[in-house]
Amino acid sequence: MHYLCSIWIVKRSDTVADAAIALLAERGMRGLTHRAVDEVAGLPPGSTSNLARTRAALLELTLSRLTDLEHEAVSSALRADASASPDLAALLAEAIQVQLSDRNRTLARYELALEATRRPELRKIYDEAGRRFRDPAVGLLAAVGSTDPLRHARQLVAFGEGLMFDAIAGAGSEPTFDDLREAFRELLSGMLGRHS
């Protein structure tokens, strides 16, 4: 019975977080309320409050779910053995395309990133979530011969974030796979001192 209750709570929390992600993308931070989440999720009034009593708890739940969804979406590139890959730039381009394919998820992350600048408790969670993406990048770059994989990984992630922000919220248009692959080839070539 306890096991079934745990499964129900996990599914309910995913439903609540998914609705919160949709709301953040559609209405921004001001549109994210417990009542709105109940409505979007199709849950009885008060359901969101039962899982996340405060706004801070709702934001933390949403960020945790969002991080899991993004990590799952790009896991093939993150787990890739760069030393065996004939085209690391193509793997990175694929990861960015995956992120761009779910505009809601990316917009919600931008909303949460800005909110994290004002909420230290959320900032801590946001920074820890970022490590799930930066740490594998360090490993990838070390495997292909980076002389400073930690610094290069920060630059690589920042570069990818910039490409996504420009495509989603900036003045740029959405890049093609070939555009992304070429951009990453140029970046990696500069970092590694050779064609990648």
C-alpha positions as CSV (number, residue, x, y, z in Angstrom):
1,M,0.0,0.0,0.0
2,H,2.8,2.4,0.9
3,Y,4.5,1.7,-2.5
4,L,1.3,2.5,-4.4
5,C,0.9,5.7,-2.4
6,S,4.5,6.7,-3.3
7,I,3.9,6.1,-7.0
8,W,0.7,8.2,-6.8
9,I,2.5,11.1,-5.2
10,V,5.3,11.0,-7.8
11,K,2.8,11.0,-10.7
12,R,0.8,13.8,-9.1
13,S,4.0,15.8,-8.5
14,D,5.0,15.3,-12.1
15,T,1.5,16.4,-13.3
16,V,1.7,19.5,-11.1
17,A,5.3,20.4,-12.2
18,D,4.4,19.8,-15.9
19,A,1.5,22.2,-15.6
20,A,3.7,24.7,-13.8
21,I,6.2,24.5,-16.7
22,A,3.5,25.1,-19.2
23,L,2.2,28.1,-17.2
24,L,5.7,29.6,-16.9
25,A,6.2,29.4,-20.6
26,E,2.7,30.8,-21.4
27,R,2.2,33.4,-18.7
28,G,5.6,34.0,-17.1
29,M,6.3,34.1,-13.4
30,R,3.3,36.2,-12.5
31,G,0.9,33.6,-14.0
32,L,2.3,30.8,-11.9
33,T,-0.2,30.3,-9.0
34,H,-1.3,27.3,-7.1
35,R,-4.8,27.8,-8.4
36,A,-3.7,28.2,-12.0
37,V,-1.6,25.0,-11.8
38,D,-4.7,23.1,-10.5
39,E,-6.7,24.4,-13.4
40,V,-4.1,23.6,-16.1
41,A,-3.4,20.2,-14.6
42,G,-7.1,19.4,-14.4
43,L,-6.8,18.7,-10.7
44,P,-9.3,19.5,-7.9
45,P,-8.7,22.9,-6.2
46,G,-6.1,22.6,-3.5
47,S,-4.2,19.7,-5.0
48,T,-1.1,21.8,-5.8
49,S,-1.1,23.3,-2.3
50,N,-1.2,19.8,-0.9
51,L,2.1,18.9,-2.7
52,A,3.8,22.3,-2.5
53,R,2.4,24.5,0.3
54,T,4.4,27.6,-0.6
55,R,5.4,29.4,-3.8
56,A,9.0,28.5,-3.0
57,A,8.2,24.8,-2.7
58,L,6.3,25.0,-6.1
59,L,9.2,26.6,-7.8
60,E,11.6,24.0,-6.4
61,L,9.3,21.2,-7.5
62,T,9.1,22.7,-11.0
63,L,12.8,23.3,-11.3
64,S,13.6,19.7,-10.2
65,R,11.1,18.3,-12.7
66,L,12.4,20.6,-15.5
67,T,16.0,19.5,-14.8
68,D,15.0,15.9,-15.0
69,L,13.2,16.4,-18.3
70,E,16.1,18.4,-19.9
71,H,18.6,15.9,-18.7
72,E,16.6,13.0,-20.1
73,A,16.2,14.9,-23.4
74,V,19.9,15.4,-24.0
75,S,21.2,12.3,-22.3
76,S,22.5,10.7,-25.5
77,A,24.9,13.6,-26.1
78,L,25.8,13.8,-22.4
79,R,26.7,10.1,-22.2
80,A,28.5,10.0,-25.5
81,D,32.0,8.7,-25.5
82,A,33.6,11.7,-27.2
83,S,36.9,9.9,-27.9
84,A,35.0,7.3,-30.0
85,S,32.7,9.9,-31.6
86,P,33.7,10.9,-35.1
87,D,31.8,14.2,-34.7
88,L,31.5,15.8,-31.3
89,A,30.2,18.9,-32.9
90,A,27.3,16.9,-34.3
91,L,26.5,15.5,-30.9
92,L,26.4,18.9,-29.4
93,A,24.3,20.3,-32.2
94,E,21.8,17.5,-31.7
95,A,21.6,18.3,-28.0
96,I,20.8,22.0,-28.7
97,Q,18.2,21.0,-31.3
98,V,16.6,18.7,-28.7
99,Q,16.4,21.7,-26.3
100,L,15.0,24.0,-29.0
101,S,12.4,21.4,-30.0
102,D,10.5,22.0,-26.7
103,R,10.1,25.8,-26.5
104,N,8.0,25.6,-23.4
105,R,10.6,23.8,-21.4
106,T,13.3,26.3,-22.4
107,L,11.2,29.4,-21.7
108,A,10.2,28.0,-18.3
109,R,13.9,27.5,-17.5
110,Y,14.6,31.1,-18.4
111,E,11.8,32.3,-16.1
112,L,13.2,30.1,-13.3
113,A,16.8,31.3,-13.9
114,L,15.7,34.9,-13.5
115,E,13.7,34.1,-10.4
116,A,16.8,32.3,-9.0
117,T,18.7,35.6,-9.0
118,R,16.2,36.9,-6.4
119,R,15.8,33.7,-4.3
120,P,18.9,32.2,-2.8
121,E,17.2,28.9,-2.0
122,L,16.2,28.5,-5.7
123,R,19.7,29.7,-6.8
124,K,21.3,26.8,-4.9
125,I,19.0,24.3,-6.6
126,Y,19.5,25.9,-10.0
127,D,23.3,25.8,-9.6
128,E,23.2,22.2,-8.6
129,A,21.0,21.4,-11.6
130,G,23.5,23.1,-13.8
131,R,26.2,20.7,-12.7
132,R,24.3,17.8,-14.2
133,F,25.1,19.4,-17.5
134,R,28.5,20.9,-16.9
135,D,30.2,17.9,-15.3
136,P,29.6,15.7,-18.4
137,A,30.9,18.5,-20.6
138,V,34.1,18.5,-18.6
139,G,34.5,14.7,-19.3
140,L,33.7,15.1,-23.0
141,L,36.3,17.9,-23.4
142,A,38.9,16.0,-21.4
143,A,38.4,13.0,-23.6
144,V,39.1,15.0,-26.8
145,G,42.2,16.6,-25.4
146,S,41.3,19.9,-23.8
147,T,44.1,21.4,-21.9
148,D,41.7,23.0,-19.5
149,P,38.5,21.0,-19.6
150,L,36.8,22.8,-16.6
151,R,37.2,26.2,-18.2
152,H,36.3,24.9,-21.6
153,A,33.2,23.2,-20.3
154,R,32.0,26.4,-18.8
155,Q,32.6,28.2,-22.1
156,L,30.9,25.4,-24.1
157,V,27.8,25.4,-21.9
158,A,27.6,29.2,-22.1
159,F,28.0,29.1,-25.9
160,G,25.1,26.6,-26.2
161,E,23.0,28.7,-23.8
162,G,23.6,31.7,-25.9
163,L,22.6,29.9,-29.1
164,M,19.4,28.8,-27.4
165,F,18.6,32.1,-26.0
166,D,19.1,33.9,-29.3
167,A,16.8,31.3,-31.0
168,I,14.1,31.4,-28.4
169,A,14.1,34.9,-26.9
170,G,16.6,36.9,-29.0
171,A,16.5,38.4,-32.4
172,G,17.9,35.4,-34.2
173,S,16.1,32.8,-36.1
174,E,16.2,29.1,-35.1
175,P,19.4,27.6,-36.4
176,T,19.5,24.5,-38.6
177,F,21.4,21.4,-37.5
178,D,24.1,22.3,-40.0
179,D,24.4,25.8,-38.6
180,L,24.7,24.4,-35.1
181,R,27.3,21.8,-36.0
182,E,29.4,24.3,-37.8
183,A,29.2,26.7,-34.9
184,F,30.4,24.0,-32.5
185,R,33.1,22.9,-34.9
186,E,34.5,26.4,-34.9
187,L,34.3,26.7,-31.1
188,L,35.9,23.3,-30.5
189,S,38.6,24.1,-33.1
190,G,39.5,27.2,-31.2
191,M,39.5,25.4,-27.8
192,L,41.4,22.4,-28.9
193,G,43.7,24.0,-31.4
194,R,42.6,21.7,-34.2
195,H,39.6,20.8,-36.3
196,S,37.0,18.8,-34.3
